[in-house]
Amino acid sequence: MQFNSHFNDIAQSYLFSTVAQKVAAYSAANPGSSILRLGIGDVTLPLAPAVIQALHAAVDDMSKKETFHGYGPEQGYDFLKESIRGYYKSNGVELENDEIFVSDGAKSDIGNILDIFAGENTVLVPDPVYPVYVDTNVMAGRRVMYMNATAKNGFLPMPDDSVGADIIYLCSPNNPTGAAYTVAQIKEWVYYANKSGAVILYDAAYECFITQEGLARSIFQVEGAKTCAIEFCSFSKTAGFTGTRCGYTVVPKALTRGGMSANKMWLRRQTTKFNGVPYIVQRGAAAVFTAEGQRQIGENIAYYRKNAKMIADCMDELGIWYTGGKNSPYIWLRCPGGMSSWQFFDYLLQNVQVVGTPGAGFGANGEGFFRLTAFGSNEVTQEAVQRIKGLLSK
Ligand code: MLT
């Protein structure tokens, strides 16, 4: 027997686990210290009232013989897929119900989707990058290539004909940099993928933070994307489901290679390895798309935007270069004083007990950068920016 030796090729611990361990060690050594967490992008507001109401009603359904639900369809209930379809339609995208697969979150699907790809496929990711794209492929032994995302290209790398890859990851609005592609830029990616035969895995988890006209909310807003892309989305950031767990993946029927259908393979994969998201959770998720649900989650997103502005204003005041925060909940800043990103992490933790995420954890191009999230409470964010200002304006 042998274990999968590719695990030797990834970091010992997942980025956010490493950060959590360091914070726990600091906390144990400094009991009673008030630590402000702007590291992992975890929401802090409770679920919207419309969602809570739907969850309660669904719990009651489970208490009665006539409305009890056992195993559901692995790919999600029609009532939720219908709502998701309606949402896409409002963005000008027509989908069929069986192109939508409900899951327990985008992160799981982003990892699981690799089951339908050949092991020898090569992978192209931006650097910096959400570590899940890299780690899941390295675990499977795939070769990963990087494209530079730097201040020079606005952290939005564009296709390069000299680089051939089979699987391309795009995340827009981007985690960690907050940069977002325009529809026109996504058109270039779609053209490139269709020409080369590559498949784009498009992570749209932060779509709800887009404010600017002309930015892509879905890759399927671009004609031709259905023959080259799979899209992942989630209720985590949109509606505060980080602890409730629900997301969805769109696998178009038109996406085929070598006579094989991605949609059919993903259905086969999900029906074999997944028993679906709980009925109760799917009822809660469907409530997000009601008029009341949309209004309420809109208020929550506005609340987080206020935090992003507070952090951005603080950086402006300190003269620290940053990007993001406008169409994204993340502020990506250059570490002051030439500090490395882990040095700056320690500096903030030790001196003002503020936790962020070191850019180096997202790849080589992240060195010297740092990510702060807008998902804290208004009060914690306010306090964190005060502490950061106090420390860095000295
Ligand atoms: C992050 O902080 O990058 C996200 O919370 C990670 C995730 O969504 O899995």
Residues whose N, C-alpha, C, O or C-beta is under 5 A from the ligand:
A	BS01	MLT	G39 I40 G41 D42 K107 N175
